[in-house]
Amino acid sequence: MIIREYKCGCKITSTKNYPSIEYCPKHKAAPDIYEALKEAENYFVSMKAHIPSHGNTLGMVQKALAKAEEKEEDEILMPYSSSIERKE
């Protein structure tokens, strides 16, 4: 029995008074996406001395991770520190 269905496709169901969640594909993949973003962040941070311009990709990755980790914006590591000069 479906108790509630969300726009994304996730469903809350109940069988014999035991509720369960059926995740949509996007939410089912969320743990894998999170791990991929952590790897991408490590890559961009390690490469910034060699290729200092990644556009805004590192910042976007870090903001997404901060959101997933429920961090405040001021806790986000900024893409370019003062110790590494950004080449234009």
Sine and cosine of phi, psi and omega as CSV:
sin_phi,cos_phi,sin_psi,cos_psi,sin_omega,cos_omega
0.00,0.00,0.81,-0.59,0.02,-1.00
-0.99,0.11,0.85,-0.53,0.04,-1.00
-1.00,0.06,-0.69,0.73,0.00,-1.00
-0.46,-0.89,0.62,-0.78,0.06,-1.00
-0.82,-0.57,0.73,-0.68,-0.04,-1.00
-0.99,-0.16,0.33,-0.94,-0.02,-1.00
-0.84,0.55,-0.56,0.83,-0.04,-1.00
-0.94,0.33,-0.36,0.93,-0.03,-1.00
0.91,-0.42,-0.17,0.98,0.07,-1.00
-0.91,0.41,0.53,-0.85,-0.01,-1.00
-0.71,-0.70,0.63,-0.78,0.19,-0.98
-0.98,-0.22,0.85,-0.53,-0.04,-1.00
-0.85,-0.52,0.21,-0.98,0.04,-1.00
-0.64,-0.77,0.75,-0.67,0.09,-1.00
-0.77,-0.64,0.87,-0.48,-0.01,-1.00
0.79,0.61,0.71,0.70,0.03,-1.00
0.92,0.40,0.29,0.96,0.09,-1.00
-0.94,-0.33,0.95,-0.33,0.00,-1.00
-0.96,0.28,0.51,-0.86,0.09,-1.00
-0.54,-0.84,0.29,-0.96,0.00,-1.00
-0.91,-0.42,0.77,-0.64,0.14,-0.99
-0.96,-0.28,0.94,-0.34,-0.06,-1.00
-0.98,0.19,0.56,-0.83,0.13,-0.99
-0.95,0.31,0.24,-0.97,-0.02,-1.00
-0.83,0.56,-0.65,0.76,-0.02,-1.00
-0.89,0.45,-0.72,0.69,-0.02,-1.00
-0.96,0.27,-0.49,0.87,0.07,-1.00
-0.91,0.41,-0.56,0.83,-0.02,-1.00
-1.00,0.09,-0.13,0.99,-0.10,-1.00
-0.79,0.61,-0.71,0.70,0.02,-1.00
-0.87,0.49,-0.62,0.78,0.03,-1.00
-0.93,0.36,-0.63,0.78,0.03,-1.00
-0.90,0.44,-0.67,0.74,0.02,-1.00
-0.86,0.50,-0.74,0.68,0.00,-1.00
-0.89,0.45,-0.62,0.79,0.04,-1.00
-0.90,0.43,-0.63,0.78,0.04,-1.00
-0.91,0.41,-0.61,0.79,0.05,-1.00
-0.89,0.46,-0.68,0.74,0.04,-1.00
-0.91,0.42,-0.67,0.75,0.02,-1.00
-0.89,0.45,-0.66,0.75,0.02,-1.00
-0.88,0.48,-0.73,0.68,0.01,-1.00
-0.86,0.51,-0.67,0.75,0.01,-1.00
-0.89,0.46,-0.78,0.63,-0.04,-1.00
-0.89,0.45,-0.63,0.78,0.03,-1.00
-0.91,0.41,-0.68,0.73,-0.01,-1.00
-0.93,0.37,-0.47,0.88,-0.06,-1.00
-1.00,-0.05,-0.16,0.99,-0.13,-0.99
-0.90,0.43,-0.42,0.91,0.06,-1.00
-0.96,0.29,-0.49,0.87,-0.04,-1.00
-1.00,-0.02,-0.60,0.80,0.01,-1.00
-0.74,-0.67,0.99,0.13,-0.17,-0.99
-0.92,0.39,-0.24,0.97,-0.03,-1.00
-0.93,-0.37,0.96,-0.29,0.08,-1.00
-0.93,-0.37,0.38,0.93,-0.10,-0.99
0.89,0.47,-0.71,-0.71,0.01,-1.00
-0.96,-0.28,0.23,0.97,-0.10,-0.99
-0.87,0.50,-0.75,0.66,-0.01,-1.00
-0.88,0.48,-0.68,0.73,0.03,-1.00
-0.88,0.48,-0.65,0.76,0.03,-1.00
-0.91,0.42,-0.68,0.73,0.03,-1.00
-0.88,0.48,-0.73,0.69,-0.03,-1.00
-0.91,0.41,-0.61,0.80,0.05,-1.00
-0.92,0.40,-0.64,0.77,0.03,-1.00
-0.91,0.42,-0.68,0.74,0.03,-1.00
-0.90,0.43,-0.67,0.75,0.02,-1.00
-0.88,0.48,-0.64,0.77,0.03,-1.00
-0.90,0.44,-0.69,0.72,0.01,-1.00
-0.91,0.41,-0.53,0.85,-0.02,-1.00
-1.00,-0.06,0.08,1.00,0.00,-1.00
0.82,0.57,0.69,0.73,0.05,-1.00
-1.00,-0.07,0.42,-0.91,0.08,-1.00
-0.98,0.20,0.40,-0.92,-0.05,-1.00
-0.87,0.49,-0.54,0.84,-0.01,-1.00
-0.96,0.28,-0.11,0.99,0.06,-1.00
-1.00,-0.04,-0.06,1.00,-0.05,-1.00
-0.98,0.19,0.75,-0.66,0.11,-0.99
-0.93,0.38,0.81,-0.58,-0.01,-1.00
-0.97,0.24,0.54,-0.84,-0.11,-0.99
-0.85,0.53,-0.60,0.80,-0.05,-1.00
-0.81,-0.59,0.89,-0.45,0.03,-1.00
-1.00,0.07,0.20,-0.98,-0.02,-1.00
-0.94,0.34,-0.28,0.96,0.00,-1.00
-0.97,0.23,-0.26,0.97,0.01,-1.00
-0.87,-0.50,0.85,-0.52,0.03,-1.00
-0.98,0.19,0.71,-0.71,0.05,-1.00
-1.00,0.05,0.84,-0.55,0.02,-1.00
-1.00,0.09,0.70,-0.71,0.01,-1.00
-1.00,-0.03,0.00,0.00,0.00,0.00
